[in-house]
Amino acid sequence: MCYADTTANDDGTATAFCCCGWSEDHAIPDTADTAAERHQNAGDAVESVAA
């Protein structure tokens, strides 16, 4: 199961990241939050189909 989160960078950008190694840099924190949520939900969907 993926557990995605975000972190704010010193330059005002944000990074979405996950324990699985996935990460994306974004210009604004809201976009990073959306990407983290999308990544985490995609992993949940794959797991529920496999079950």
N, C-alpha and C positions, 0 to 999 in steps of 0.2 A: 504494500500500500504506500502511495506517495503522500508525503506531508510537505506541501509547498508553503513558502513564506516569502516575505519581502524585506529588504533592508534599504534605508536611505543612504545615498552616497554624498560625500562632501560637496560635489559640484551641483547638487540639486536633482540629479537623476536618481533612479531607483533600480534595484536588481531583484528580480524574482528568481528564487532558487528552490531546489528540492533535495531531499536526502538521497535520491537516486542519481544525483549528479547533474541533472538538468538545470540550466539557468538562462535567463534572458535579461538584457539591460534595456531600460526604458527611460524616455525623456521625463516622464512624470510619474509620481507614485501611484496614482489611480490606475494607470495603464499596467503597471507592474502587478498591482493587486488583482486586476482582472486576469492577467496571464497566469498568475499563481493559482487562482481559483479554477481556471479552465484546465490547467495541467493536472491539478489534483482530482477534479471531477472526471477527467478523461481516464485516469488510472482506476478510479472507482468503477466506472462503467465497464472497463475491460475485465476487472475482477468479478463483477456480478454476472457477466456473460459466461465466464469460464466456470463458475460455480455450479 
